[in-house]
Amino acid sequence: MIVRPAVRADAVEIAKVRIETWRDTYRGMLPDNVLHDLDLGKAATFFQAAIEDRGSESHVLSGFDGDRLSGFALWNQPAEEPASVAELRALYVLPSHQGAGLGSA
């Protein structure tokens, strides 16, 4: 497993991880049309902006199992907090890779 800072080229795969994970996790809890209508383009645009905006407090990490992007983390480093304090906003791992240690890594 490899975890590294996300790069622009990761945005679409990160969006796919988010959408697949939502569809798996929230099936039966959210209406089917909500899960069906999750938009890959909009999600990729969001993650692309988060990755590219190096001046913001947001940071994105990409997690790989072999060559496949299998998870990601999105976190904030508030300017007013010490460097040891961060806010985890999202941690997603593909259902097929959950339990293998990527989230902990």
ABEGO torsion letter per residue (X at the ends): XBBBBBBAAAAAAAAAAAAAAAAAAABGABBAAAAAABBAAAAAAAAAAAAABAABABBBBBBBBEABBABBBBBBBBAABBAABBBBABBBBBAAABGAGAAAX
